[in-house]
Structure formats: C-alpha cells, structure tokens
C-alpha cells in the first residue's frame, strides 16, 4: 500500500461525535511520550499530520485521519500520564475504553511500546484488558534507532518471553523508527491485508 493522501477529519471527545462508521479503522495508542505522533506522521508521509510534543498527554481527543479516501487512521489519547487531574484522567480513559470496545469499524489496535524499556506494568495491564475484551491488537515497538543491534535483539527477546507468559502466543510485532522510516512498509502491508475484515454497517448506523 502507498499512502497518496492523508487528511485530518475531526477530533472527538465522545462516541456520538465520531465520523460515520462507514470505513475500516486502525487505531494507534500507547503510553504518553512513546512516539505515537511521530510514528503516525512517518507512516502517512506527512510530518505535520499528527501533532508532536515532548509533553506527555498532549493528545487528549480521538483524532480521525482519512487515508486514501478509503480508511481511517485513528490517533487515540495516550494512557498512563500523571500530569492531569484524576477526574480528567478517568474521563479520558473512559473515552478510550468506549471507543475500543464499542467502535464496530475498528479493525485492529496498534499498541506502541518503547523498545528501550522492559515490559511496564501499565502496558501489561492494558494488554490483559484487551485480551479480556477480545480486542484485536498488534504491537509496534518505537524508537528502535536509539538502540544498537545487539541491545535491540536482547530487549526484543526479553519482551517476547514476557508476552508468551501473559498470552501463550505472540501478537504480530513491528519494529519501527520514525526517524529512519523503519516499519512503515510492514505496517501498511498489514493494514492492507486486513481490510477484508471490515463489514459496512447498515444504512441506519452509517448515518
């Protein structure tokens, strides 16, 4: 797949504000400051598409981007940041939960993990929750360019070992680097291969 057009559509803070569920959606999520916006921009060939910031919790709404006029890439708020109030944090996390569990046009969730870190408790808990809710997800390891080849291999081996402990089998894994463009072709190929899982909604739901 080649992305020839990527357009910001809208930001939403609740389900009723989302675009019509008439196209397949692939959502990107991860802990704050994991490099999500940079990865989205790299995948979409547009350095200004998703807003990037060094400040955790910058993305606080559900952002829809229309890709090639045929599917949506969805930028979800980061989870686990502590710089906002408990009330706001619970509201954001509720919004994320509602989207992930109720959005019928969501084909797969890309969970972004910093390749430099061992498995974090909050990531493990989130993956357990996804498995419990039977949500299809894959893992995209970010910032792989920050590690040497041997260190990266060591980290990935350790992470896979932990994943097997949790799930018995591995989800699809992608090694990415926004700076180097690594993982772009693999992610787009995966998205293209899974388009057939989308079932157009009844006209009444697509309004």
Secondary structure, DSSP 8 states (H G I E B T S, - for coil): -----EEEEEEESSGGGS--S-SEEEEEEEBTTSSHHHHHHHHTT-TTSS---SSTT---SEEEEEETTTEEEEE---BS--SS-HHHHHHHHHHHHHHHHH-TTEEEEEEEEETTS---HHHHHHHHHHHHTT--EEEEEE-GGGS-HHHHHHHHHHHHHHHHHHHSS---EEE-BTTTTBTHHHHHHHHHHTGGG-----HHHH-
